[in-house]
Amino acid sequence: MKQIKNIVALIFSLSMLLTYQPFVFAEEHEHEHGSDSHAEQGGHDAHEGHEEEALKFSNTELQEFNIKLAQAQPGFINKSLDLTGEIIVAPERLYHVVPRVAGVVRKVYRHLGDSVQVGELLAVLSSRDLADAKAQFVAADSLLKLANSNLQRETKLYKEKITAKRNYFVAKQAQAEMSIKRKAAQQRLLALGLSQQAVRSVLHSTDKDLTLYELRAPATGVIIEKHAVQGEVLSTNTRSFTVADLSQVWVNLTVYQKDLARIKQGQTVLISSHFEANGQERITQGVISWMSPTLNQQTRSATARVVLDNPNGDWRPGSFVSAKVAIAKIAAHIVVPLSALQSIAGQTVVFVQHEDGDFEPQVVQVGHRDMQHIEITQGLHVGQTYVSQNAFSLKAQMQKSEFGEGHSH
């Protein structure tokens, strides 16, 4: 019996040992997993706690990248009407160079497409008519000098009562006639286009060739036509050169009869032209300065004129353009320029500036738009500071920072 009890006790001890050992393993296993889980959780928390670097730009950098800031404000969106038109040279800025005397072209100094300054020499002619006019002026000047000398002598003799009064009056009349002839000869040379200095050079014999006639630019501009070739005979009705001042051009817009009621003088117009060379579209703003009072009989359309400043010659006469005429205004709670919008991850954003100076992309909802501005319906509030120009620089900086962080993990 005692042996049976000992065997039972041994079996019980073994069973307790076997049941206790797995518990210890499980506890250790759970402890290990708990440690790993805690470490993983801690790492996850640490990752979530990592903040992205703030998007900062100093005042110097803002100026360097030409980044402009503005405050969100109410405004208007223009409702526009599309028109087409053509650029032409302003008629009052078109100058035809016509020789005032007939002659043979001796030398040409400027050619088609050249830019010229007012008074610049274009060509030189050899003119017999000019030589005759200069010779008459020289002769008249010499006769006047002789008449002046004779009058002085007769005046002296008359005062000394040596000669008769009649001789004095004859000399005085001759001097007056020679003075008139000289003045007439001088005026003729000036009318032919000679300067005062050129006229004086004729008298002082510095003008060695009396036949030379100079064609000079009447204004600063570009030569757009040329009909002067060396050896060619030019008459007084030959248009030898045409100079155009293109610093200002006209845009003639075609307005059809159905749209006449909506187009008025003083309306703002956005002019755009597509250049095939680089695929870029040039846009500028102008104002309708004139409307034709009558319609073209063939097209049944009127002309609306827009005057454009063209200091760099970008708007070329003969080019066709598109135009958007502002015919109505739509009030909007917040209006920003189109240059303020950027697209990030398929969303439209505007970069806003916080009080601490940091920038952040703000998702916005947009509404009506025109060629320059767009309505913001959600995402901005009045008075909030945002980037209105060159926002792409901030987008590029943000993407650069994100790319760098992705490689550091």
C-alpha positions as CSV (number, residue, x, y, z in Angstrom):
1,M,0.0,0.0,0.0
2,K,2.9,2.3,0.9
3,Q,4.4,1.7,-2.5
4,I,1.1,2.6,-4.2
5,K,1.0,5.9,-2.3
6,N,4.5,6.7,-3.3
7,I,3.8,6.0,-6.9
8,V,0.6,8.2,-6.8
9,A,2.6,11.0,-5.2
10,L,5.3,10.8,-7.9
11,I,2.7,10.9,-10.7
12,F,1.0,13.9,-9.1
13,S,4.4,15.7,-8.8
14,L,5.2,15.0,-12.4
15,S,1.8,16.2,-13.6
16,M,2.2,19.5,-11.6
17,L,5.7,20.0,-13.1
18,L,4.4,19.4,-16.6
19,T,1.5,21.8,-16.2
20,Y,3.7,24.5,-14.7
21,Q,6.4,24.5,-17.3
22,P,4.3,25.6,-20.3
23,F,2.9,28.5,-18.2
24,V,6.4,29.7,-17.6
25,F,7.2,29.5,-21.3
26,A,4.0,31.3,-22.2
27,E,4.7,34.0,-19.8
28,E,8.2,34.4,-21.0
29,H,7.0,34.3,-24.6
30,E,4.3,36.9,-23.9
31,H,6.9,39.0,-22.1
32,E,9.2,38.9,-25.1
33,H,6.4,39.8,-27.5
34,G,5.3,42.5,-25.2
35,S,8.7,43.9,-25.2
36,D,8.9,43.8,-29.0
37,S,5.4,45.2,-29.3
38,H,6.3,48.0,-26.9
39,A,9.4,48.7,-28.8
40,E,7.5,48.7,-32.1
41,Q,4.8,50.9,-30.6
42,G,7.4,53.2,-29.2
43,G,9.1,53.4,-32.7
44,H,5.7,54.1,-34.3
45,D,5.0,56.8,-31.8
46,A,8.3,58.3,-32.4
47,H,7.7,58.2,-36.2
48,E,4.3,59.8,-35.7
49,G,5.8,62.4,-33.4
50,H,8.3,63.4,-36.0
51,E,7.1,66.7,-37.5
52,E,7.9,67.8,-41.0
53,E,10.3,70.7,-41.3
54,A,8.6,74.1,-41.5
55,L,8.5,75.8,-44.9
56,K,10.5,79.0,-44.2
57,F,11.6,81.8,-46.5
58,S,13.5,84.8,-45.3
59,N,12.8,88.3,-46.6
60,T,15.9,88.1,-48.7
61,E,14.8,84.8,-50.3
62,L,11.4,86.2,-50.9
63,Q,12.9,89.0,-52.9
64,E,15.4,86.7,-54.6
65,F,12.7,84.4,-55.9
66,N,10.4,87.4,-56.5
67,I,7.7,85.9,-54.3
68,K,4.9,88.3,-53.7
69,L,2.5,88.2,-50.7
70,A,-1.1,89.6,-50.6
71,Q,-4.1,89.5,-48.3
72,A,-7.2,87.7,-49.3
73,Q,-9.9,90.3,-50.2
74,P,-13.3,90.4,-51.9
75,G,-13.3,91.3,-55.6
76,F,-14.9,90.8,-59.0
77,I,-14.6,88.3,-61.7
78,N,-15.0,89.6,-65.2
79,K,-17.5,88.0,-67.6
80,S,-16.0,88.4,-71.0
81,L,-16.9,88.2,-74.7
82,D,-14.4,86.6,-77.1
83,L,-13.4,88.6,-80.2
84,T,-10.7,88.4,-82.9
85,G,-8.6,91.1,-84.4
86,E,-5.4,92.1,-86.2
87,I,-2.4,94.2,-85.2
88,I,-1.6,97.2,-87.5
89,V,0.8,100.0,-87.5
90,A,-0.7,103.2,-86.0
91,P,-1.2,105.4,-89.1
92,E,0.2,108.5,-87.4
93,R,3.4,106.5,-86.7
94,L,4.0,105.6,-90.3
95,Y,6.4,107.8,-92.3
96,H,7.0,107.7,-96.0
97,V,10.4,109.0,-97.2
98,V,10.0,110.7,-100.6
99,P,12.8,112.7,-102.2
100,R,12.0,116.4,-102.7
101,V,14.1,116.5,-105.8
102,A,14.6,114.0,-108.6
103,G,17.9,112.2,-108.8
104,V,20.0,109.1,-109.2
105,V,20.7,106.9,-106.1
106,R,24.4,107.1,-105.5
107,K,24.7,105.1,-102.2
108,V,22.3,103.3,-99.9
109,Y,23.2,103.2,-96.1
110,R,20.1,101.5,-94.6
111,H,18.1,98.5,-95.7
112,L,14.8,96.7,-95.1
113,G,14.4,95.7,-91.4
114,D,17.0,98.1,-90.1
115,S,16.3,100.1,-87.0
116,V,17.0,103.8,-87.5
117,Q,17.1,107.0,-85.4
118,V,15.5,110.3,-86.4
119,G,17.8,112.2,-88.7
120,E,19.9,109.1,-89.6
121,L,21.2,109.0,-93.2
122,L,19.4,106.5,-95.3
123,A,20.7,107.2,-98.8
124,V,22.4,109.8,-101.0
125,L,21.2,111.0,-104.4
126,S,22.9,112.9,-107.2
127,S,20.5,115.6,-108.3
128,R,20.9,118.2,-111.0
129,D,17.8,120.1,-109.7
130,L,19.5,120.4,-106.3
131,A,22.7,121.7,-107.9
132,D,20.7,124.4,-109.8
133,A,19.0,125.4,-106.6
134,K,22.3,125.7,-104.7
135,A,23.8,127.7,-107.6
136,Q,21.0,130.1,-107.5
137,F,21.4,130.6,-103.8
138,V,25.1,131.2,-104.1
139,A,24.5,133.7,-106.9
140,A,21.8,135.5,-104.9
141,D,24.1,135.7,-101.9
142,S,26.9,137.2,-104.0
143,L,24.6,139.8,-105.6
144,L,23.2,140.7,-102.2
145,K,26.7,141.4,-100.9
146,L,27.4,143.5,-104.0
147,A,24.1,145.4,-103.5
148,N,25.0,146.0,-99.8
149,S,28.4,147.4,-100.7
150,N,26.9,149.7,-103.4
151,L,24.2,150.9,-101.0
152,Q,26.8,151.8,-98.3
153,R,28.8,153.8,-100.9
154,E,25.8,155.7,-102.3
155,T,24.5,156.4,-98.7
156,K,27.9,157.9,-97.8
157,L,28.0,160.0,-101.0
158,Y,24.4,161.2,-100.5
159,K,25.1,162.3,-96.9
160,E,28.1,164.2,-98.2
161,K,25.9,165.7,-100.9
162,I,28.2,164.4,-103.6
163,T,25.6,162.3,-105.4
164,A,22.0,162.8,-106.2
165,K,19.2,161.5,-104.0
166,R,17.9,159.5,-107.0
167,N,21.1,157.4,-107.1
168,Y,20.7,156.6,-103.3
169,F,17.1,155.3,-103.8
170,V,18.1,153.2,-106.8
171,A,20.9,151.5,-104.8
172,K,18.5,151.0,-101.9
173,Q,15.9,149.4,-104.1
174,A,18.5,147.1,-105.7
175,Q,19.7,146.0,-102.3
176,A,16.1,145.2,-101.2
177,E,15.5,143.1,-104.4
178,M,18.7,141.1,-103.9
179,S,17.8,140.5,-100.3
180,I,14.4,139.1,-101.3
181,K,16.0,136.9,-104.0
182,R,18.6,135.5,-101.6
183,K,15.9,134.7,-99.0
184,A,13.8,133.0,-101.6
185,A,16.8,130.9,-102.8
186,Q,17.5,130.0,-99.2
187,Q,13.9,129.0,-98.5
188,R,13.9,126.8,-101.5
189,L,16.9,124.9,-100.2
190,L,15.2,124.5,-96.8
191,A,12.0,123.3,-98.5
192,L,14.1,120.6,-100.3
193,G,15.1,119.3,-96.9
194,L,18.5,120.8,-96.4
195,S,19.3,121.9,-92.8
196,Q,20.5,125.3,-91.8
197,Q,24.0,123.9,-91.5
198,A,23.9,122.4,-95.0
199,V,22.8,125.7,-96.4
200,R,25.7,127.5,-94.7
201,S,28.1,124.9,-96.0
202,V,27.0,125.9,-99.5
203,L,28.1,129.5,-98.9
204,H,31.4,128.6,-97.3
205,S,32.4,126.3,-100.2
206,T,32.6,123.3,-97.8
207,D,30.0,121.6,-100.0
208,K,32.3,120.3,-102.7
209,D,29.5,118.5,-104.7
210,L,26.4,120.6,-105.2
211,T,24.5,117.7,-106.6
212,L,24.4,115.5,-103.4
213,Y,21.0,115.1,-101.8
214,E,20.6,113.3,-98.5
215,L,17.6,111.2,-97.6
216,R,17.3,111.0,-93.8
217,A,15.0,109.2,-91.4
218,P,12.0,111.4,-90.4
219,A,11.5,109.5,-87.2
220,T,12.9,106.7,-85.0
221,G,11.6,103.3,-86.1
222,V,12.1,100.4,-88.4
223,I,12.4,100.3,-92.1
224,I,9.4,98.2,-93.3
225,E,9.6,99.2,-97.0
226,K,12.5,100.1,-99.3
227,H,12.5,101.1,-103.0
228,A,15.9,102.6,-103.3
229,V,18.6,100.8,-105.2
230,Q,22.0,102.1,-106.2
231,G,21.8,103.6,-109.7
232,E,18.0,103.9,-109.6
233,V,16.4,107.1,-110.7
234,L,14.0,108.5,-108.1
235,S,11.4,111.1,-108.8
236,T,9.6,113.4,-106.4
237,N,6.7,110.9,-106.1
238,T,8.8,107.8,-105.4
239,R,8.3,106.3,-102.0
240,S,12.0,105.3,-101.4
241,F,11.7,104.2,-97.7
242,T,8.9,103.6,-95.2
243,V,9.7,103.9,-91.6
244,A,7.3,102.7,-88.9
245,D,7.5,103.6,-85.2
246,L,6.4,100.4,-83.6
247,S,6.8,101.5,-80.0
248,Q,3.0,101.7,-80.1
249,V,0.6,99.7,-82.3
250,W,-3.1,99.4,-82.8
251,V,-5.3,96.3,-82.4
252,N,-8.4,96.4,-84.6
253,L,-11.0,94.0,-83.2
254,T,-13.9,92.8,-85.3
255,V,-17.3,93.3,-83.6
256,Y,-20.3,91.7,-85.3
257,Q,-23.7,93.3,-85.3
258,K,-25.1,90.9,-82.8
259,D,-22.5,91.9,-80.2
260,L,-22.5,95.7,-80.8
261,A,-24.8,96.4,-77.8
262,R,-22.3,94.8,-75.4
263,I,-19.1,96.5,-76.6
264,K,-18.4,100.1,-75.6
265,Q,-15.6,102.5,-75.4
266,G,-13.6,102.3,-72.2
267,Q,-14.0,98.5,-71.6
268,T,-11.0,96.5,-70.5
269,V,-9.6,94.0,-73.0
270,L,-7.1,91.1,-72.6
271,I,-5.2,90.6,-75.9
272,S,-3.5,87.3,-76.5
273,S,-1.3,86.1,-79.4
274,H,0.1,82.6,-80.0
275,F,3.7,82.4,-81.2
276,E,4.4,79.2,-83.1
277,A,8.2,79.5,-82.7
278,N,8.2,78.7,-79.0
279,G,4.6,77.8,-78.4
280,Q,4.2,80.5,-75.8
281,E,1.1,82.8,-75.5
282,R,1.7,86.5,-74.9
283,I,-1.0,88.3,-73.0
284,T,-1.5,92.0,-72.3
285,Q,-4.2,94.3,-71.2
286,G,-5.7,97.3,-73.0
287,V,-8.7,99.5,-73.2
288,I,-11.1,100.1,-76.1
289,S,-10.3,103.6,-77.2
290,W,-12.5,104.0,-80.3
291,M,-15.5,102.3,-82.0
292,S,-16.2,102.8,-85.6
293,P,-19.6,104.6,-86.1
294,T,-20.4,102.6,-89.3
295,L,-20.4,98.9,-90.3
296,N,-18.3,97.3,-93.0
297,Q,-20.7,96.6,-95.8
298,Q,-19.2,93.2,-96.7
299,T,-18.8,91.8,-93.2
300,R,-21.5,93.7,-91.4
301,S,-19.1,94.3,-88.6
302,A,-17.7,97.3,-86.7
303,T,-14.1,97.9,-85.5
304,A,-13.1,98.4,-81.9
305,R,-9.6,99.9,-81.5
306,V,-7.2,99.1,-78.7
307,V,-3.9,101.0,-78.5
308,L,-1.0,98.9,-77.1
309,D,2.4,100.0,-76.0
310,N,5.1,98.0,-77.7
311,P,8.5,99.0,-76.5
312,N,10.2,95.7,-77.3
313,G,8.5,95.1,-80.6
314,D,6.8,91.9,-79.4
315,W,3.5,92.8,-81.0
316,R,4.1,92.6,-84.7
317,P,1.8,94.3,-87.2
318,G,0.0,91.8,-89.4
319,S,-0.4,89.2,-86.6
320,F,-3.9,87.9,-85.7
321,V,-4.9,88.1,-82.0
322,S,-7.6,86.9,-79.7
323,A,-9.3,89.2,-77.3
324,K,-11.5,88.9,-74.2
325,V,-13.6,92.0,-73.5
326,A,-14.9,92.4,-70.0
327,I,-18.7,93.0,-70.4
328,A,-19.9,92.3,-66.9
329,K,-18.5,91.8,-63.3
330,I,-19.4,89.0,-60.9
331,A,-18.9,89.8,-57.2
332,A,-16.9,87.2,-55.2
333,H,-16.2,86.9,-51.5
334,I,-12.5,86.2,-52.1
335,V,-10.6,86.7,-55.4
336,V,-6.9,85.8,-56.0
337,P,-4.7,85.9,-59.1
338,L,-4.4,82.7,-61.1
339,S,-0.7,82.7,-60.3
340,A,-1.5,82.0,-56.6
341,L,-2.9,78.5,-57.4
342,Q,-0.8,75.3,-57.4
343,S,-1.6,71.6,-57.7
344,I,-0.3,69.2,-55.2
345,A,-1.4,65.5,-55.1
346,G,-4.3,66.3,-57.4
347,Q,-5.6,69.0,-55.1
348,T,-5.7,72.8,-55.7
349,V,-3.8,74.7,-53.0
350,V,-2.8,78.2,-52.1
351,F,0.3,78.8,-50.0
352,V,-0.7,80.8,-46.9
353,Q,1.7,82.4,-44.3
354,H,1.1,81.9,-40.6
355,E,1.8,84.5,-37.9
356,D,5.2,83.0,-37.2
357,G,6.2,83.5,-40.9
358,D,6.0,79.8,-41.9
359,F,4.3,78.9,-45.1
360,E,1.8,76.0,-45.6
361,P,-0.2,74.8,-48.6
362,Q,-3.9,75.2,-48.0
363,V,-6.4,73.2,-50.0
364,V,-9.0,75.5,-51.6
365,Q,-12.2,75.2,-53.6
366,V,-12.5,77.5,-56.6
367,G,-15.4,79.1,-58.5
368,H,-15.7,81.6,-61.3
369,R,-12.6,82.7,-63.1
370,D,-11.4,85.0,-65.8
371,M,-8.1,85.5,-67.6
372,Q,-6.3,86.9,-64.6
373,H,-8.3,86.1,-61.4
374,I,-10.2,83.3,-59.8
375,E,-12.9,83.1,-57.0
376,I,-12.0,81.1,-53.9
377,T,-15.2,79.6,-52.4
378,Q,-13.6,77.6,-49.5
379,G,-10.1,77.4,-47.9
380,L,-9.3,81.1,-47.4
381,H,-10.7,83.8,-45.2
382,V,-10.6,87.6,-45.7
383,G,-7.4,89.1,-44.5
384,Q,-5.4,85.9,-44.6
385,T,-1.9,86.3,-46.1
386,Y,-1.1,84.2,-49.1
387,V,1.5,83.9,-51.9
388,S,0.1,85.7,-54.9
389,Q,3.1,85.4,-57.3
390,N,5.7,82.7,-57.9
391,A,4.1,80.2,-55.5
392,F,5.8,77.5,-57.6
393,S,9.0,78.3,-55.8
394,L,7.4,77.2,-52.5
395,K,6.0,74.1,-54.1
396,A,9.4,73.1,-55.4
397,Q,11.0,73.7,-52.0
398,M,8.4,71.6,-50.3
399,Q,8.8,68.7,-52.7
400,K,12.6,68.9,-52.4
401,S,12.3,68.6,-48.6
402,E,9.9,65.6,-48.9
403,F,12.3,63.9,-51.3
404,G,15.2,64.3,-49.0
405,E,13.3,62.9,-46.0
406,G,12.2,59.9,-48.0
407,H,15.8,58.9,-48.5
408,S,16.8,59.5,-44.9
409,H,14.4,56.8,-43.5
